[in-house]
């Protein structure tokens, strides 16, 4: 009984989630990270969840959208793939959403600490790998840092996660009036993302964060205060211009779109041939060779990838979920709304399948989406209680 009580405690739930996040930066074996995810995060939820919690959770229509989307991926697996394996993946993903739903409330001060903790973890991870590569002689200043020792081994994802940390800091800086922190975080993100990691996909995310920051400042503060926001963003903008004008910037821009538009067109054309309603199936890997002879094995866009795997039906359900959650997050001014916007923007250029074993996309998409669904369900339950 004491063990069950401990698994239900706020300290364990929050601690397990933090450990789950850190595991992506600590362990090299991907299966080890997945097993940790199951054992420390999802298994306690499976053992302690109550029927009343499931009933409450299913009271909001967005949860039914989530369920419909998961069922659609199983249906698509009948076309290509294993429906039983896909059902297991769907169960695991839904269990993750329940786990986030059962998290304790997080106040504004804790959100600010979480923002800086997230940013610091990703930054330290990048710096540590930079030092290791420099010491080994495999990296020199001006080159792209492309070697990482843990589960997250792609510089694009490292840059995306760092930029999402910037989104969290920007949200809290606006709320708390910490504009110097906002500027420092922008400068660090641009330097690490463009000079060290040399990622282009973080630029649209950074731009979206700037637009959110300015729009929030204009909407929620007086005009004089809004000009102050604009002045603080001037320095990062100047630094961005300088970096892109340098040799490093020329190297980044020379990669152009890396065949993204060509890849998307090929995936869409192949999906139309398979059937637009349920796509080509979950396991029907579309392999494409670009005009320059580069083999491509995934769509580099979560929506194109989702269209290829689940067709129009799955893509419509996914878009409906994301748009509903983003609209709610912005309307209610939740930090998770900014995270989801940043994560979705990042996945427009490098995303793949969402319903599979735990991976980076769980952090970028599932985590903020699950938290916003949690807030939507809780708000509806509060209204019902007040009415009664």
Secondary structure, 3 states (H helix, E strand, C coil): CHHHHHHHCHHHHHHHHHHHHHHHHHCCCHHHHHHHHHHHHHHHHHHHCCHHHHHHHCCCHHHHHHHHHHHHHHHHHHHCCCHHHHHHHHHHHHHHHHHHHCCCCCCHHHHHHHHHHHHHHHHHHHHHHHHHHHHHCCCCCCCCCCCCCCCCCCHHHHHHHHHHHHHHHHHHHHHHCCHHHHHHHHHHHHHHHHHHCCCCHHHHHHHHHHHHHHHHHHHHCCHHHHHHHHHHHHHHHHHHHHHHHCHHHHHHHHCCCCCHHHHHHHHHHHHHHHCCCCCCCCCCCCCEECCCCCEECCCCCHHHHHHHHHHHHHHHHHHHHHHHHHHHHHHCCCHHHHHHHHHHHHHHHHCCCCCCCCCHHHHHHHHHHHHHHHHHHHHHHHHHHHHC
